[in-house]
Amino acid sequence: MKKSLKDFTRKKQMYGRMFILPWEIGFVLFFLQPLVQSLVFVFSNVTVNFDEGVFETKWVGLSNIRHFFYEDTVYVDNLVDSLTSFIYTIPLIVALSLIVGVLLNQKFKGRIVFRSIFFLPVIIATGVVMTYLQGDATAQAMRSGSSSGNGIDISNILMSMNLSENVSSTLLGFVNQIFDLFWDCGVQIVLFISGLQSIPEQLYEVCRVEGANKWEEFWYVTFPMLSGTTLLVIVFTAIEIFTDSGNKVMTYGFNAMRQNMWWEGPTMLWVYFALVGAILGLAVLLIQKKIFAKWAN
């Protein structure tokens, strides 16, 4: 019995290795060398030798990083804005995705349709439709809280309530955030639904026999059993926010590289990557040690 179990585990590991093997080959062949080179640029003064077609680097240590923290105020402002958004957006997206996932996992008529509706933004955002929407004035107005034609102009409604400009802009920002949060929850909702469907029904039967209510079922069965899925959603959401096209730091760094600023762009992006990685690692560690460990003991 033990031997067959070991063979089964070994086969699963082999299948997993075969599944990621093409990615590993592609990483080594096409991604590893540029990644290492960009990291070298962070600590070097870079010039281009056009005669030989090569980069020439001179080691300068941490001076490039100090330049952006002490001299480039635009980068610091973008960094603070992005990290602030990063810190509060992830909990909101994870919580909203979990709530919607629990609701859509219930048995009711038309649940497949509702699941498809929540997953539509993922399909739209990765295709030609998103390109069209980004250039369409009506679609952009709807996303910003106003619209032309027969749509509802939220900004005018707020102004008609005789609210101050600061209050109106704050409320309008919340409305925009709600739309964006739902727009970014598609994959996370699917992941939570998949995790919910993997929870054994017998655990809920035991809770009902013991007289537990729905709230207790959620906190003592559903949430602990979703610990792995929750960590996956947190990491996925962090990567999605980190690589978002609207991210100010990412845009600033890519624009620098397009202008042949060889060390400026990599330095900005590597510093941002290091800070985001540190925050994400600390958050995951605290969640594992302070929250999920409570149910593991």
Secondary structure, 3 states (H helix, E strand, C coil): CHHHHHHHHHHHHHHHHHHHHHHHHHHHHHHHHHHHHHHHHHCEEEEEECCCCEEEEEECCCHHHHHHHHCCHHHHHHHHHHHHHHHHHHHHHHHHHHHHHHHHCCCCCCHHHHHHHHHHHHHHHCCHHHHHHHHCHHHHHHHCCCCCCCCCCHHHHHHHCCCCHHHHHHHHHHHHHHHHHHHCCHHHHHHHHHHHHCCCHHHHHHHHHCCCCHHHHHHHHHHHHCHHHHHHHHHHHHHHHHCCCCCHHHHHHHHHHHCCCCCHHHHHHHHHHHHHHHHHHHHHHHHHHHHHHHHHC
